[in-house]
Amino acid sequence: MNKLIYQDLSSFIMPANFRGKPGWFVQLWWLVQALLFKPSPQFLYGWRRFLLRSFGAQVGRGVIIRPSAHFQFPWKVTLGDHCWIGDEVVIYSLGPISIGDNAVVSQRSYLCAGSHDMLDATFTITSHEVMVEAECWLATDVFVGPGVRIGRGAVVGARSSVFKSIPGGKVYAGSPVKMIKDRK
């Protein structure tokens, strides 16, 4: 009797240059994030902007980033002018993640730009760009999946999950999100 194999993690291979930087650079960022970024006082927004820029992030003017935010690979991140990144937000930038001008990503939200191919027994890792356009508000604990674009001015309610791109100018809630009303 043949046993069906869904995934064989012993055969997983990280694609060449998937992280976008050499391993030593990735480890250096993780050290800097742990020792200099996260323990920094709340009011040192400029310091955290400086650290992210030093590791290749494109960070606009007046960006507010809480010290407990987590950036996987900052060189794959773009933050527009005056956007806010709340406490314990995870920017899991296996692929590019961009957050537009005046957008808010509230506490404990998770932006995920990567996944695995569940149909491939080697469980190949993939990356897909995530875009949060200008003037959006992701309320607390929102999950945004790989390849999703949140249209300009959209509001996504607390504890919602966004698995497909959504148009701007509307209010959404739920898991998966559903449009609730126009944002006026």
Backbone as ProteinMPNN parsed JSONL, in Angstrom:
{"seq_chain_A": "MNKLIYQDLSSFIMPANFRGKPGWFVQLWWLVQALLFKPSPQFLYGWRRFLLRSFGAQVGRGVIIRPSAHFQFPWKVTLGDHCWIGDEVVIYSLGPISIGDNAVVSQRSYLCAGSHDMLDATFTITSHEVMVEAECWLATDVFVGPGVRIGRGAVVGARSSVFKSIPGGKVYAGSPVKMIKDRK", "coords_chain_A": {"N_chain_A": [[0.847, -1.184, 0.0], [0.683, 2.123, -0.973], [1.781, 5.023, 0.576], [0.424, 8.19, 0.748], [2.184, 11.175, 0.361], [2.025, 14.253, 1.77], [3.615, 16.403, 2.591], [7.109, 16.723, 2.796], [9.32, 17.675, 4.836], [12.009, 17.254, 5.134], [13.095, 17.527, 2.667], [12.984, 20.156, 2.058], [14.222, 23.165, 0.644], [15.751, 26.245, 1.011], [15.111, 28.859, -1.193], [17.605, 30.309, -3.341], [18.977, 33.405, -2.358], [16.577, 34.214, -1.147], [16.035, 35.655, 1.182], [17.108, 38.061, 0.519], [19.393, 39.306, 1.399], [22.727, 38.541, 2.617], [23.252, 35.798, 4.972], [24.702, 36.61, 7.326], [24.099, 39.324, 7.43], [21.362, 39.338, 7.815], [21.288, 38.123, 10.368], [22.663, 40.105, 11.798], [20.819, 42.233, 11.623], [18.71, 41.078, 13.133], [19.922, 40.957, 15.646], [20.378, 43.728, 16.125], [17.742, 44.596, 16.112], [16.763, 43.245, 18.384], [18.439, 44.214, 20.443], [18.748, 47.013, 20.224], [16.546, 48.246, 18.937], [13.977, 47.226, 19.938], [14.235, 47.581, 22.841], [14.289, 50.337, 22.987], [13.3, 53.569, 24.241], [9.858, 54.622, 24.3], [9.398, 57.175, 23.078], [11.42, 57.529, 21.189], [11.136, 57.708, 18.289], [12.486, 58.646, 16.02], [14.967, 57.381, 16.29], [14.299, 54.672, 15.845], [13.372, 54.892, 13.224], [15.793, 55.609, 12.02], [17.346, 53.261, 12.491], [15.912, 51.363, 10.956], [16.157, 52.498, 8.38], [18.923, 52.303, 8.148], [19.208, 49.647, 7.647], [18.15, 49.344, 5.167], [15.403, 49.84, 4.79], [12.798, 51.79, 3.316], [11.818, 54.677, 4.574], [9.46, 57.053, 5.278], [8.826, 60.575, 6.043], [8.146, 61.62, 9.406], [7.187, 59.195, 10.429], [5.684, 57.016, 12.744], [6.698, 54.566, 14.858], [6.199, 51.968, 17.013], [8.175, 50.588, 19.7], [7.854, 47.83, 20.107], [7.171, 46.727, 17.713], [7.744, 44.411, 15.019], [10.068, 43.722, 12.505], [10.736, 41.691, 9.874], [12.517, 41.506, 7.53], [13.874, 44.354, 6.931], [14.831, 45.622, 4.617], [13.039, 45.028, 2.668], [10.874, 46.628, 3.009], [8.657, 49.391, 2.75], [7.71, 52.433, 4.048], [5.345, 54.913, 4.09], [5.051, 58.553, 4.284], [4.273, 59.853, 7.464], [2.941, 57.558, 8.43], [1.654, 55.173, 10.807], [2.83, 52.646, 12.941], [1.769, 50.27, 15.06], [1.913, 48.914, 18.479], [3.414, 45.722, 18.88], [2.991, 44.966, 16.239], [3.502, 42.877, 13.439], [5.608, 42.85, 10.775], [5.977, 40.846, 8.458], [8.044, 40.413, 6.287], [8.664, 38.604, 4.001], [8.337, 38.916, 1.355], [8.016, 41.962, -0.588], [6.695, 44.646, 1.364], [4.557, 47.334, 1.535], [3.48, 50.334, 3.012], [1.301, 52.928, 2.871], [1.246, 56.605, 2.731], [0.105, 58.282, 5.634], [-1.239, 56.08, 6.652], [-2.513, 53.692, 9.026], [-1.436, 51.04, 10.983], [-2.642, 49.15, 13.314], [-2.164, 47.981, 16.753], [-0.879, 44.689, 17.292], [-1.443, 43.739, 14.749], [-0.826, 41.789, 11.758], [1.104, 41.577, 9.026], [1.608, 39.624, 6.336], [3.814, 38.506, 4.012], [4.439, 36.116, 2.8], [4.343, 32.541, 2.128], [3.756, 28.994, 1.873], [3.921, 26.465, -0.641], [1.415, 24.355, -0.641], [0.792, 22.249, -2.257], [3.093, 21.183, -3.167], [5.31, 18.74, -2.333], [7.788, 19.345, -1.265], [7.308, 21.625, 0.115], [7.677, 24.269, -0.762], [8.782, 27.577, -0.227], [7.232, 30.743, -0.657], [6.942, 34.129, -1.867], [4.959, 37.08, -1.748], [3.887, 40.23, -2.663], [2.665, 42.659, -0.336], [0.428, 45.306, -0.033], [-0.531, 48.205, 1.578], [-2.44, 50.79, 1.033], [-2.375, 54.435, 0.889], [-3.785, 56.29, 3.612], [-5.259, 54.286, 4.838], [-6.754, 52.352, 7.491], [-5.903, 49.843, 9.541], [-7.386, 48.174, 11.985], [-7.009, 46.946, 15.398], [-5.236, 43.841, 15.648], [-5.448, 42.771, 13.009], [-5.163, 40.523, 10.308], [-3.291, 40.361, 7.379], [-2.994, 38.792, 4.394], [-0.63, 37.096, 2.121], [0.119, 38.692, -0.992], [-1.954, 40.537, -0.965], [-3.716, 43.551, -1.554], [-4.652, 46.484, -0.025], [-6.974, 48.83, -0.646], [-6.824, 52.429, -1.147], [-7.682, 54.409, 1.628], [-9.288, 52.512, 2.86], [-10.891, 50.911, 5.649], [-10.246, 48.449, 7.989], [-11.793, 46.388, 10.191], [-11.34, 45.488, 13.705], [-9.685, 42.443, 14.534], [-10.035, 41.222, 12.074], [-9.594, 39.298, 9.025], [-7.8, 39.429, 6.057], [-7.726, 38.051, 3.023], [-7.855, 38.394, 0.33], [-7.408, 40.946, -2.139], [-8.793, 44.203, -1.54], [-11.044, 46.858, -2.4], [-10.569, 50.44, -2.057], [-11.81, 53.089, 0.177], [-13.883, 52.029, 1.671], [-15.473, 50.308, 4.456], [-14.56, 47.443, 6.212], [-15.064, 44.22, 7.751], [-14.595, 41.208, 9.681], [-13.894, 37.647, 9.236], [-13.404, 35.642, 6.692], [-12.872, 39.072, 5.528], [-15.685, 41.19, 4.981], [-17.425, 43.624, 3.078], [-18.742, 46.379, 4.794], [-19.756, 49.015, 4.794], [-19.697, 52.205, 3.052], [-16.884, 54.373, 3.44], [-17.117, 57.485, 4.755]], "CA_chain_A": [[0.0, 0.0, 0.0], [1.455, 3.355, -1.062], [1.377, 6.078, 1.496], [0.425, 9.507, 0.128], [3.008, 12.146, 1.082], [1.56, 15.621, 1.583], [4.796, 17.251, 2.67], [8.322, 16.099, 3.308], [10.14, 18.831, 5.204], [13.433, 16.926, 5.012], [13.536, 17.899, 1.323], [12.838, 21.609, 1.881], [15.427, 23.934, 0.346], [15.513, 27.682, 0.935], [15.536, 29.369, -2.501], [18.772, 31.201, -3.332], [18.735, 34.838, -2.152], [15.191, 34.458, -0.747], [16.007, 36.705, 2.203], [17.501, 39.318, -0.106], [20.685, 39.718, 1.952], [23.462, 37.388, 3.151], [22.866, 35.337, 6.309], [25.315, 37.412, 8.392], [23.392, 40.605, 7.477], [20.073, 39.027, 8.449], [21.55, 37.925, 11.794], [22.997, 41.417, 12.36], [19.558, 42.956, 11.82], [17.964, 40.498, 14.252], [20.601, 41.421, 16.862], [20.086, 45.158, 16.289], [16.33, 44.712, 16.481], [16.597, 42.772, 19.761], [19.238, 44.941, 21.435], [18.694, 48.468, 20.084], [15.237, 48.701, 18.473], [12.89, 46.886, 20.864], [14.328, 48.19, 24.178], [14.366, 51.806, 22.942], [12.151, 54.248, 24.868], [8.692, 54.866, 23.454], [9.442, 58.454, 22.353], [12.544, 57.589, 20.254], [10.673, 57.322, 16.95], [13.562, 58.95, 15.081], [15.978, 56.333, 16.432], [13.828, 53.465, 15.169], [13.398, 55.192, 11.789], [17.207, 55.544, 11.635], [17.77, 51.858, 12.441], [15.297, 50.722, 9.792], [16.814, 53.035, 7.175], [20.29, 51.774, 8.113], [19.13, 48.283, 7.124], [17.587, 49.344, 3.823], [13.982, 50.178, 4.674], [12.455, 53.132, 2.844], [10.964, 55.203, 5.643], [9.086, 58.438, 5.011], [8.904, 61.598, 7.096], [7.167, 61.621, 10.477], [6.644, 57.861, 10.694], [5.621, 56.631, 14.159], [6.841, 53.115, 14.993], [6.335, 51.567, 18.408], [9.358, 49.743, 19.859], [7.551, 46.397, 20.117], [6.906, 46.26, 16.347], [8.757, 43.464, 14.523], [10.324, 43.783, 11.067], [11.516, 40.516, 9.508], [13.592, 41.921, 6.624], [13.528, 45.759, 6.679], [15.195, 46.017, 3.252], [11.899, 44.746, 1.795], [9.76, 47.397, 3.563], [8.501, 50.812, 2.428], [6.742, 53.106, 4.925], [5.067, 56.252, 3.59], [5.085, 59.678, 5.221], [3.303, 59.987, 8.571], [2.183, 56.358, 8.774], [1.822, 54.711, 12.185], [2.953, 51.204, 13.142], [1.441, 50.118, 16.472], [2.566, 47.932, 19.352], [3.4, 44.295, 18.555], [2.702, 44.707, 14.825], [4.511, 42.064, 12.762], [5.789, 43.091, 9.344], [6.649, 39.607, 8.053], [8.376, 40.833, 4.93], [9.334, 37.622, 3.152], [8.261, 39.639, 0.094], [7.883, 43.399, -0.328], [5.523, 45.186, 2.068], [4.536, 48.795, 1.531], [2.408, 50.97, 3.769], [1.229, 54.259, 2.279], [1.197, 57.828, 3.532], [-1.009, 58.497, 6.567], [-1.922, 54.821, 6.965], [-2.343, 53.213, 10.4], [-1.481, 49.601, 11.238], [-2.814, 49.151, 14.767], [-1.503, 46.98, 17.588], [-0.985, 43.247, 17.095], [-1.763, 43.338, 13.374], [0.192, 40.923, 11.163], [1.164, 41.662, 7.571], [2.358, 38.423, 5.957], [4.118, 38.519, 2.582], [4.986, 34.836, 2.378], [3.589, 31.328, 2.418], [4.351, 27.776, 1.338], [3.107, 25.781, -1.637], [0.915, 23.142, 0.012], [0.661, 21.19, -3.251], [4.447, 20.711, -3.443], [5.767, 17.952, -1.179], [8.969, 19.988, -0.659], [6.78, 22.747, 0.899], [8.39, 25.438, -1.272], [8.417, 28.876, 0.336], [6.917, 31.721, -1.687], [6.731, 35.496, -1.378], [3.952, 37.814, -2.51], [3.838, 41.598, -2.158], [1.518, 43.183, 0.409], [0.349, 46.755, -0.128], [-1.559, 48.935, 2.317], [-2.349, 52.086, 0.381], [-2.474, 55.644, 1.711], [-4.967, 56.657, 4.394], [-5.973, 53.11, 5.354], [-6.643, 52.059, 8.916], [-6.086, 48.464, 9.955], [-7.617, 48.221, 13.424], [-6.217, 45.991, 16.169], [-5.205, 42.399, 15.408], [-5.855, 42.436, 11.65], [-4.235, 39.709, 9.519], [-3.306, 40.62, 5.942], [-2.28, 37.677, 3.788], [0.273, 37.309, 0.994], [-0.435, 39.135, -2.266], [-3.138, 41.369, -0.761], [-3.635, 45.013, -1.67], [-5.748, 47.183, 0.659], [-7.146, 50.067, -1.402], [-6.69, 53.728, -0.463], [-8.742, 54.868, 2.513], [-10.092, 51.425, 3.431], [-10.806, 50.629, 7.08], [-10.46, 47.028, 8.267], [-12.15, 46.303, 11.598], [-10.553, 44.682, 14.632], [-9.664, 40.986, 14.453], [-10.438, 40.78, 10.744], [-8.591, 38.621, 8.204], [-7.923, 39.843, 4.661], [-7.045, 37.054, 2.202], [-7.923, 38.853, -1.057], [-7.342, 42.4, -2.259], [-10.071, 44.889, -1.349], [-11.03, 48.238, -2.886], [-10.489, 51.503, -1.059], [-12.957, 53.923, 0.461], [-14.959, 51.257, 2.291], [-15.21, 49.737, 5.772], [-14.636, 45.987, 6.151], [-14.88, 43.51, 9.015], [-14.869, 39.783, 9.66], [-12.853, 36.712, 8.819], [-12.727, 36.669, 5.904], [-13.551, 40.37, 5.562], [-16.811, 41.521, 4.111], [-17.671, 45.054, 3.064], [-19.832, 46.763, 5.697], [-20.353, 50.277, 4.317], [-18.756, 53.171, 2.498], [-16.241, 55.271, 4.419], [-17.429, 58.856, 4.366]], "C_chain_A": [[0.889, 1.242, 0.0], [0.891, 4.406, -0.124], [1.504, 7.432, 0.785], [1.254, 10.462, 0.98], [2.504, 13.548, 0.759], [2.718, 16.61, 1.632], [5.924, 16.487, 3.33], [9.312, 17.216, 3.602], [11.626, 18.529, 5.149], [13.976, 17.315, 3.639], [13.385, 19.399, 1.043], [14.193, 22.254, 1.621], [15.042, 25.403, 0.259], [15.983, 28.181, -0.432], [16.721, 30.346, -2.359], [18.324, 32.656, -3.226], [17.298, 35.167, -1.745], [15.095, 35.604, 0.256], [16.408, 38.066, 1.639], [18.822, 39.884, 0.381], [21.4, 38.464, 2.444], [23.037, 37.051, 4.582], [23.441, 36.178, 7.434], [24.592, 38.743, 8.552], [22.038, 40.44, 8.155], [20.266, 38.885, 9.955], [21.901, 39.243, 12.481], [21.728, 42.231, 12.599], [18.806, 42.404, 13.025], [18.592, 40.873, 15.592], [20.282, 42.888, 17.148], [18.638, 45.348, 16.723], [16.112, 44.327, 17.952], [17.268, 43.684, 20.787], [19.103, 46.46, 21.374], [17.311, 49.008, 19.713], [14.17, 48.479, 19.549], [13.03, 47.509, 22.262], [14.36, 49.72, 24.167], [13.125, 52.419, 23.576], [11.085, 54.613, 23.836], [8.876, 56.087, 22.55], [10.553, 58.536, 21.3], [12.168, 57.092, 18.846], [11.756, 57.544, 15.908], [14.657, 57.896, 15.111], [15.564, 55.069, 15.677], [13.752, 53.679, 13.655], [14.828, 55.072, 11.256], [17.678, 54.091, 11.509], [17.192, 51.15, 11.22], [15.943, 51.204, 8.493], [18.225, 52.476, 7.031], [20.335, 50.354, 7.552], [18.308, 48.213, 5.841], [16.111, 49.624, 3.69], [13.839, 51.58, 4.092], [11.416, 53.669, 3.809], [10.721, 56.687, 5.393], [9.241, 59.337, 6.227], [7.813, 61.367, 8.15], [6.542, 60.276, 10.797], [6.743, 57.561, 12.188], [5.654, 55.105, 14.222], [7.045, 52.8, 16.47], [7.499, 50.588, 18.545], [9.076, 48.244, 19.822], [7.182, 45.858, 18.733], [8.06, 45.366, 15.895], [8.85, 43.565, 13.006], [11.228, 42.619, 10.697], [12.737, 40.879, 8.67], [13.315, 43.369, 6.225], [13.851, 46.228, 5.262], [14.098, 45.711, 2.252], [10.676, 45.578, 2.173], [9.824, 48.854, 3.099], [7.394, 51.373, 3.311], [6.574, 54.541, 4.44], [5.104, 57.309, 4.689], [3.938, 59.584, 6.228], [2.449, 58.742, 8.803], [2.526, 55.943, 10.206], [1.864, 53.195, 12.203], [2.829, 50.959, 14.641], [2.217, 49.033, 17.196], [2.342, 46.512, 18.853], [2.927, 43.982, 17.139], [3.841, 43.865, 14.269], [4.477, 42.392, 11.274], [6.642, 41.923, 8.848], [6.969, 39.701, 6.57], [9.221, 39.802, 4.178], [9.331, 38.115, 1.71], [8.109, 41.103, 0.43], [6.587, 43.73, 0.413], [5.63, 46.692, 2.016], [3.282, 49.286, 2.236], [2.42, 52.44, 3.364], [1.191, 55.399, 3.284], [-0.064, 57.855, 4.399], [-1.83, 57.243, 6.845], [-1.596, 54.41, 8.398], [-2.451, 51.691, 10.41], [-1.48, 49.471, 12.755], [-2.225, 47.913, 15.429], [-1.902, 45.55, 17.239], [-1.458, 42.833, 15.703], [-0.573, 42.594, 12.78], [0.084, 41.015, 9.65], [2.128, 40.58, 7.096], [2.555, 38.362, 4.451], [4.723, 37.197, 2.107], [4.093, 33.682, 2.776], [4.393, 30.127, 1.926], [3.388, 27.171, 0.327], [2.666, 24.438, -1.059], [0.755, 21.977, -0.957], [2.007, 20.582, -3.637], [4.956, 19.985, -2.195], [7.011, 18.54, -0.522], [8.597, 21.238, 0.118], [7.499, 24.054, 0.546], [7.869, 26.726, -0.654], [8.228, 29.873, -0.799], [6.788, 33.104, -1.053], [5.79, 36.218, -2.326], [3.791, 39.185, -1.866], [2.534, 41.9, -1.425], [1.568, 44.696, 0.309], [-0.825, 47.275, 0.689], [-1.453, 50.362, 1.8], [-2.572, 53.23, 1.371], [-3.827, 55.74, 2.409], [-5.831, 55.475, 4.809], [-5.845, 53.064, 6.872], [-6.923, 50.577, 9.102], [-6.216, 48.496, 11.465], [-6.854, 47.084, 14.106], [-6.369, 44.555, 15.669], [-5.732, 41.982, 14.03], [-4.765, 41.588, 10.997], [-4.421, 40.062, 8.053], [-2.414, 39.567, 5.293], [-1.423, 38.056, 2.595], [-0.469, 37.733, -0.272], [-1.623, 40.065, -2.164], [-2.791, 42.849, -0.923], [-4.881, 45.59, -0.995], [-5.861, 48.551, -0.006], [-7.16, 51.318, -0.53], [-7.937, 54.063, 0.376], [-9.621, 53.775, 3.09], [-9.865, 51.338, 4.935], [-11.108, 49.144, 7.257], [-10.637, 46.891, 9.772], [-11.307, 45.316, 12.395], [-10.777, 43.191, 14.423], [-10.152, 40.438, 13.115], [-9.275, 40.097, 10.043], [-8.853, 38.958, 6.748], [-7.074, 38.891, 3.824], [-7.036, 37.418, 0.725], [-7.906, 40.369, -1.059], [-8.734, 43.012, -2.148], [-9.948, 46.333, -1.838], [-11.0, 49.248, -1.731], [-11.822, 52.181, -0.812], [-14.126, 53.219, 1.115], [-14.513, 50.755, 3.656], [-15.491, 48.237, 5.68], [-14.502, 45.41, 7.552], [-15.155, 42.029, 8.787], [-13.686, 38.955, 9.201], [-13.506, 35.59, 8.012], [-13.54, 37.96, 5.875], [-14.701, 40.429, 4.577], [-16.984, 43.028, 4.187], [-18.884, 45.368, 3.926], [-20.556, 47.997, 5.177], [-19.28, 51.116, 3.651], [-18.135, 53.965, 3.647], [-16.48, 56.686, 3.929], [-16.691, 59.811, 5.233]], "O_chain_A": [[1.746, 1.396, 0.87], [-0.318, 4.631, -0.056], [2.574, 7.772, 0.28], [1.048, 10.55, 2.19], [2.551, 13.979, -0.393], [2.796, 17.535, 0.823], [5.73, 15.723, 4.276], [10.053, 17.649, 2.719], [12.436, 19.456, 5.119], [15.189, 17.422, 3.464], [13.63, 19.854, -0.074], [15.183, 21.939, 2.281], [14.123, 25.768, -0.473], [17.135, 27.953, -0.802], [16.814, 31.098, -1.389], [17.403, 33.082, -3.923], [16.841, 36.287, -1.974], [14.18, 36.425, 0.185], [16.084, 39.102, 2.219], [19.318, 40.859, -0.184], [20.762, 37.434, 2.665], [22.529, 37.906, 5.309], [22.743, 36.442, 8.412], [24.473, 39.251, 9.667], [21.617, 41.275, 8.955], [19.504, 39.455, 10.736], [21.488, 39.479, 13.617], [21.574, 42.849, 13.653], [18.315, 43.173, 13.852], [17.876, 41.086, 16.57], [19.955, 43.248, 18.279], [18.345, 46.164, 17.597], [15.372, 44.996, 18.673], [16.73, 43.904, 21.873], [19.324, 47.132, 22.381], [16.945, 50.107, 20.129], [13.539, 49.429, 20.013], [12.021, 47.933, 22.826], [14.449, 50.338, 25.228], [12.029, 51.868, 23.469], [11.379, 54.874, 22.669], [8.537, 56.028, 21.368], [10.622, 59.53, 20.578], [12.797, 56.186, 18.299], [11.929, 56.721, 15.009], [15.217, 57.554, 14.069], [16.368, 54.469, 14.964], [14.034, 52.76, 12.885], [15.055, 54.509, 10.185], [18.334, 53.734, 10.531], [17.902, 50.42, 10.529], [16.24, 50.4, 7.61], [18.675, 52.205, 5.918], [21.366, 49.91, 7.047], [17.823, 47.144, 5.47], [15.598, 49.646, 2.571], [14.668, 52.453, 4.35], [10.285, 53.187, 3.861], [11.663, 57.476, 5.308], [9.717, 58.922, 7.283], [6.696, 60.967, 7.821], [5.461, 60.228, 11.385], [7.769, 57.824, 12.815], [4.76, 54.433, 13.709], [7.969, 53.317, 17.097], [7.785, 49.838, 17.612], [9.981, 47.461, 19.532], [6.911, 44.666, 18.588], [9.2, 45.537, 16.326], [7.838, 43.502, 12.308], [12.37, 42.556, 11.154], [13.867, 40.59, 9.062], [12.584, 43.598, 5.262], [13.203, 47.145, 4.759], [14.211, 46.097, 1.088], [9.567, 45.288, 1.725], [10.892, 49.465, 3.061], [6.277, 50.856, 3.323], [7.542, 55.299, 4.385], [5.179, 56.988, 5.875], [2.798, 59.277, 5.879], [1.338, 58.854, 9.322], [3.567, 56.325, 10.741], [1.043, 52.533, 11.567], [3.686, 51.391, 15.413], [3.053, 48.337, 16.619], [1.236, 46.143, 18.456], [2.507, 42.858, 16.862], [5.007, 44.104, 14.584], [3.454, 42.233, 10.608], [7.87, 42.003, 8.821], [6.268, 39.15, 5.722], [10.346, 40.087, 3.77], [10.22, 37.77, 0.931], [8.074, 41.466, 1.606], [5.528, 43.17, 0.128], [6.648, 47.269, 2.398], [2.191, 48.739, 2.08], [3.439, 53.117, 3.501], [1.116, 55.197, 4.496], [-1.152, 57.496, 3.949], [-2.994, 57.338, 7.233], [-0.53, 54.74, 8.918], [-3.423, 51.122, 9.913], [-0.45, 49.656, 13.403], [-1.845, 46.945, 14.77], [-3.057, 45.244, 16.94], [-1.836, 41.678, 15.505], [0.557, 42.75, 13.243], [-0.907, 40.582, 9.063], [3.317, 40.614, 7.414], [1.597, 38.191, 3.698], [5.446, 37.172, 1.11], [3.216, 33.809, 3.63], [5.574, 30.25, 1.602], [2.175, 27.35, 0.433], [3.455, 23.495, -0.997], [0.599, 20.835, -0.526], [2.056, 19.582, -4.353], [5.019, 20.576, -1.117], [7.273, 18.272, 0.65], [9.468, 21.862, 0.725], [7.875, 24.833, 1.422], [6.66, 26.939, -0.569], [8.968, 29.855, -1.783], [6.553, 33.227, 0.149], [5.815, 36.005, -3.538], [3.581, 39.286, -0.658], [1.456, 41.465, -1.829], [2.614, 45.306, 0.535], [-1.964, 46.841, 0.513], [-0.485, 51.063, 2.096], [-2.911, 53.01, 2.533], [-4.859, 55.332, 1.876], [-7.015, 55.647, 5.102], [-4.939, 53.662, 7.453], [-8.034, 50.108, 8.856], [-5.251, 48.814, 12.16], [-6.128, 46.342, 13.443], [-7.462, 44.111, 15.317], [-6.391, 40.949, 13.907], [-3.58, 41.897, 11.119], [-5.539, 40.067, 7.537], [-1.227, 39.465, 5.604], [-1.476, 39.187, 2.113], [-1.538, 37.21, -0.587], [-2.252, 40.362, -3.179], [-1.737, 43.32, -0.495], [-6.009, 45.239, -1.34], [-4.927, 49.35, 0.068], [-7.466, 51.266, 0.661], [-9.07, 54.006, -0.103], [-10.613, 54.078, 3.752], [-8.783, 51.653, 5.43], [-12.105, 48.64, 6.738], [-9.74, 47.236, 10.541], [-10.653, 44.434, 11.839], [-11.893, 42.738, 14.172], [-10.63, 39.306, 13.044], [-8.116, 40.286, 10.412], [-9.969, 38.801, 6.252], [-5.846, 38.918, 3.904], [-6.294, 36.82, -0.054], [-8.337, 41.004, -0.097], [-9.721, 42.43, -2.595], [-8.893, 46.954, -1.711], [-11.359, 48.938, -0.596], [-12.82, 51.903, -1.476], [-15.241, 53.74, 1.121], [-13.324, 50.772, 3.977], [-16.516, 47.814, 5.146], [-13.904, 46.028, 8.433], [-15.845, 41.643, 7.843], [-12.633, 39.475, 8.831], [-14.101, 34.681, 8.592], [-14.738, 37.956, 6.157], [-14.686, 39.813, 3.511], [-16.726, 43.64, 5.223], [-19.923, 44.717, 3.815], [-21.785, 48.038, 5.119], [-18.098, 50.775, 3.686], [-18.765, 54.196, 4.679], [-16.091, 57.041, 2.816], [-16.82, 61.024, 5.064]]}, "name": "protein", "num_of_chains": 1, "seq": "MNKLIYQDLSSFIMPANFRGKPGWFVQLWWLVQALLFKPSPQFLYGWRRFLLRSFGAQVGRGVIIRPSAHFQFPWKVTLGDHCWIGDEVVIYSLGPISIGDNAVVSQRSYLCAGSHDMLDATFTITSHEVMVEAECWLATDVFVGPGVRIGRGAVVGARSSVFKSIPGGKVYAGSPVKMIKDRK"}
